[in-house]
Amino acid sequence: MNLSLTQRLAAVFAALLLACCGASAWLQVRANAMHEKEVIQDLSRGLAAYIARNALAEDQHALEPQALRKLFGQLMVVNPSVEVYLLDDQGRIRSHDAPAGHLAREHVNLAPVKKLIDGEALPILGDDPRSVSGRKVFSAAPLRQGGYIYVVLQGETHDKLAAQATRNSVMRTTLWSMALVATLGLIAGLVAFALITRPLRRLTLLIGHFDSDAGRHDHPGTPLEPSSGDEIAALESAFRQMADRIEAQWRTLKQQDQERREMVANISHDLRTPLASLHGYLETLSLKSDRLGAEERQRYLAIALAQSAKVGGLAQSLFELAHLEHGMVQAVPEDFSIVDLVQDVLEKFALPAEAKQLQLRAGVPPALPAVSADLGMIERVLTNLLDNAIRHTPVGGTVEVDLATEDGKVAVTVSDTGPGIPPALRESLFQRPFPSGGAHRGGGLGLLIVQRMLQLNGSQVRLVESPVGATLCFALPASRSPG
């Protein structure tokens, strides 16, 4: 049974409250009974002495069994609650007026009798001759002829009447009082426990929301639901998951920081080569401008401009990637024709492809729907993919862009007939490029920018297995607008 902390506290409190009420009722009944015994014994303390002094002192024949039974019967008629016995010096019962079969023992312990005669504190309980183990208040006095008068002050008749009165009045009142106290105490306890555990429940809910908002992307906004109703267990589970998530995020941050440091080092290395080349050719032009011919001077300037363009492109890519990764750029979806965009991008690469004697092809099916995405970002994606394909395709090869519809989306596939992507780089193709074990890991800043832009548009680029060259594919949602 799964109980919440409040319910478990309430159950324990209710059990303790009932136990305390029961113990209190028992102690109250017992205290009342002992007080009644003390009062009765104190009031009747001299009864046995009176019998011994006035009924048995002068008449010697009064100690005969028949006379004693008659005397004891008369006394019990006057006071039905008492039972009178004659004991010898060893406590054996010599005479009584008990009905046949009611006497349960033949001997009475004299130690309580001597305590009563000596005046010790009341109540003093002595043996009940009509019970095997019962003890009752009594009155006792020694006889001049020897032995003792032993008077049980609350006999069988008293017990029957007291039991009936208890069932009819005292016990009912006690039980009702106990029930009332238990009910009021339970209500007060439940209210107190609800107030005490309210901050704990609120903290558990907050941590559950923190866990759902921080890392449970599969069900965003759904608070953590513990398998148990126990707030402490829920709090412990939520805290453990939160700690695990923070630890995982901390490891991710450390890994990203390490990758950033290594990427900066790698980019610095990539910048150093073109900058050194640019500086060298410019320095040569500056020092030997008078001795260089026009053709040689023009060649040096062309090389310097190419290296400058390379540095500028790398810096622009870094700037663009930084904006994408830090959330400074947001996609603005709009409906546009992907066919027109592909044709525009292919025309932009017509001259570079012609220079390498490459064939640029576009596979466009009829009645292709428009797509909904950020036009500028998708243009940049196609530009980067085609630029990579043209640069890695050897002379006389082919670069092709194919469009197709699948599951309410438009799939865009860019393929080439180059050497393809080595298996060692496929897993980390869209990660940050940095040296790993002496090798260059990752697919370059261009592919990383492609991946980030497509993610902003709800898509993702993937590598498709192909027998020749490299094939990259992504899909864009089709426009819902008619036409």
QUIPE-V522996 format. One record per run of one state. SS is the DSSP state (H for helix, E for strand, - for the rest). FROM is the first residue (numbers start at 1). LEN is the number of residues. If there is no record, write none. Layout:
SS	FROM	LEN
SS	FROM	LEN
This chain:
-	1	4
H	5	39
-	44	3
H	47	9
-	56	4
H	60	4
-	64	1
H	65	14
-	79	4
E	83	5
-	88	4
E	92	5
-	97	10
E	107	1
-	108	3
H	111	7
-	118	7
E	125	3
-	128	7
E	135	8
-	143	5
E	148	5
-	153	3
H	156	59
-	215	2
H	217	3
-	220	11
H	231	57
-	288	6
H	294	32
-	326	8
E	334	3
-	337	1
H	338	11
-	349	1
H	350	6
-	356	3
E	359	5
-	364	7
E	371	3
-	374	1
H	375	18
-	393	5
E	398	9
-	407	2
E	409	8
-	417	6
H	423	4
-	427	7
E	434	3
-	437	2
E	439	3
-	442	3
H	445	12
-	457	5
E	462	3
-	465	6
E	471	8
-	479	5
